[in-house]
Amino acid sequence: MATEKVFPMTLAGKEKLEQELDHLKSVKRKEVVERIKIARSFGDLSENSEYDSAKEEQAFVEGRITTIENMIRNAKIIEEDELSGDAVTLGRSVTFLELPDGEEETYTIVGSAEADPFEGKISNDSPIAKSLLGRKVGEEVTVQTPGGEMNVRITKIK
């Protein structure tokens, strides 16, 4: 039997997933069922694009519910004491300068379940996070990215 994947996340990340799950189960699921019911009333289902679309959405919603339930069931909450110290760890924000041009970037390293690059949250499985984990302020790090090598200097960890 395979072991379940553990999803490291912050308490806030778990709460966000629980809210999404609640919304999917209490609102979105009902909306999709209603769309299917309306589409069925149009008659012949074999050429009914509204019905096909609603069924596809239902499959997506049910799949997402299953995924979120699995993430919550296998969540490992990052405790506050794990955020102490002066090294880059899961749940901490790290600011670095790209070398040599000096462009500054800040990211919070989170588990894959709550990663959102648009909010500055990157997965601990990403190349940048993997290269930065365990490092300290002042260290220069070479990051292997899909676009090539990137050299950075860590300037702040919080």
C-alpha positions as CSV (number, residue, x, y, z in Angstrom):
1,M,0.0,0.0,0.0
2,A,1.4,3.4,-1.0
3,T,1.8,6.0,1.7
4,E,-0.3,9.2,1.3
5,K,1.6,12.4,0.3
6,V,1.9,14.8,3.2
7,F,0.9,18.4,2.4
8,P,2.8,20.9,4.6
9,M,0.9,24.1,5.0
10,T,0.3,27.0,7.3
11,L,-2.8,27.2,9.5
12,A,-4.0,30.0,7.3
13,G,-3.5,27.9,4.2
14,K,-5.5,25.0,5.7
15,E,-8.3,27.4,6.7
16,K,-8.4,28.8,3.1
17,L,-8.7,25.2,1.7
18,E,-11.5,24.5,4.2
19,Q,-13.4,27.6,3.1
20,E,-13.0,26.6,-0.6
21,L,-14.2,23.1,0.2
22,D,-17.2,24.4,2.0
23,H,-18.0,26.7,-0.9
24,L,-17.7,23.9,-3.4
25,K,-19.9,21.6,-1.4
26,S,-22.6,24.1,-0.3
27,V,-22.8,26.4,-3.3
28,K,-21.0,25.3,-6.4
29,R,-22.2,21.7,-6.3
30,K,-25.8,22.9,-6.1
31,E,-25.3,25.3,-9.0
32,V,-23.9,22.6,-11.2
33,V,-26.8,20.2,-10.4
34,E,-29.2,23.0,-11.3
35,R,-27.4,23.6,-14.6
36,I,-27.7,19.9,-15.4
37,K,-31.3,19.8,-14.6
38,I,-32.0,22.8,-16.9
39,A,-29.9,21.3,-19.7
40,R,-31.8,18.0,-19.4
41,S,-35.1,19.9,-20.0
42,F,-33.8,21.0,-23.5
43,G,-34.4,17.4,-24.7
44,D,-32.0,15.2,-26.6
45,L,-28.9,14.8,-24.5
46,S,-26.8,13.4,-27.4
47,E,-26.4,16.8,-29.0
48,N,-26.9,19.0,-26.0
49,S,-23.8,21.2,-25.5
50,E,-25.2,22.8,-22.4
51,Y,-25.6,19.3,-20.8
52,D,-22.1,18.3,-21.8
53,S,-20.6,21.5,-20.4
54,A,-22.5,21.1,-17.1
55,K,-21.4,17.5,-16.8
56,E,-17.8,18.5,-17.4
57,E,-18.1,21.2,-14.7
58,Q,-19.6,18.7,-12.4
59,A,-16.6,16.4,-12.9
60,F,-14.2,19.2,-12.3
61,V,-16.0,20.3,-9.1
62,E,-16.1,16.7,-7.7
63,G,-12.5,16.2,-8.6
64,R,-11.5,19.4,-6.8
65,I,-13.5,18.4,-3.7
66,T,-11.7,15.1,-3.6
67,T,-8.3,16.8,-4.0
68,I,-9.0,19.3,-1.3
69,E,-10.3,16.6,1.1
70,N,-7.1,14.7,0.5
71,M,-5.0,17.7,1.2
72,I,-6.8,18.6,4.4
73,R,-6.7,15.0,5.6
74,N,-3.0,14.8,5.0
75,A,-2.1,18.3,6.1
76,K,0.9,18.9,8.3
77,I,0.6,22.3,9.9
78,I,3.8,24.3,10.1
79,E,4.1,25.2,13.8
80,E,5.4,28.6,15.0
81,D,8.5,27.0,16.6
82,E,9.4,25.6,13.2
83,L,9.6,29.2,12.0
84,S,12.2,30.3,14.5
85,G,15.9,30.5,13.8
86,D,17.8,32.4,11.1
87,A,17.5,30.0,8.2
88,V,15.0,29.8,5.3
89,T,12.3,27.3,6.2
90,L,8.8,26.4,5.1
91,G,6.4,29.2,6.2
92,R,9.0,32.0,6.2
93,S,9.4,34.9,3.8
94,V,12.7,35.4,2.1
95,T,14.0,38.4,0.3
96,F,16.9,38.1,-2.1
97,L,18.7,40.2,-4.7
98,E,19.2,38.7,-8.2
99,L,22.9,39.0,-9.1
100,P,24.4,40.9,-10.8
101,D,21.5,43.3,-11.7
102,G,20.3,43.7,-8.1
103,E,16.5,43.1,-8.7
104,E,14.9,42.4,-5.3
105,E,12.3,39.8,-4.9
106,T,10.4,38.5,-1.9
107,Y,8.6,35.1,-1.6
108,T,7.0,33.1,1.2
109,I,7.8,29.5,1.0
110,V,4.7,27.3,1.5
111,G,3.6,23.8,0.8
112,S,2.4,23.0,-2.7
113,A,-1.2,23.0,-1.5
114,E,-1.2,26.8,-0.8
115,A,1.3,28.0,-3.4
116,D,0.2,31.1,-5.3
117,P,2.9,32.9,-7.2
118,F,0.7,35.9,-7.9
119,E,0.5,36.4,-4.1
120,G,4.2,35.8,-3.7
121,K,3.8,32.3,-2.3
122,I,6.0,29.7,-3.9
123,S,5.9,25.9,-3.4
124,N,8.7,24.2,-1.4
125,D,9.0,21.9,-4.4
126,S,9.9,24.8,-6.7
127,P,13.5,25.2,-7.9
128,I,13.9,28.6,-6.1
129,A,12.6,27.3,-2.8
130,K,14.6,24.1,-3.0
131,S,17.8,26.1,-3.5
132,L,17.0,28.6,-0.6
133,L,15.8,26.2,2.1
134,G,18.3,26.0,4.9
135,R,20.2,29.0,3.8
136,K,20.9,32.2,5.8
137,V,21.0,36.0,5.3
138,G,24.1,37.0,3.3
139,E,24.5,33.7,1.5
140,E,24.8,33.6,-2.2
141,V,22.9,30.8,-3.9
142,T,22.8,29.5,-7.4
143,V,19.3,28.5,-8.4
144,Q,18.7,26.1,-11.2
145,T,15.5,27.2,-13.0
146,P,13.8,26.0,-16.2
147,G,15.1,29.2,-17.8
148,G,18.7,28.6,-16.7
149,E,20.9,29.5,-13.7
150,M,20.1,32.4,-11.5
151,N,22.4,33.7,-8.8
152,V,20.9,35.4,-5.7
153,R,22.0,36.8,-2.4
154,I,19.6,36.4,0.6
155,T,19.1,39.8,2.2
156,K,16.2,39.2,4.7
157,I,14.3,36.3,6.3
158,K,11.2,36.8,8.3
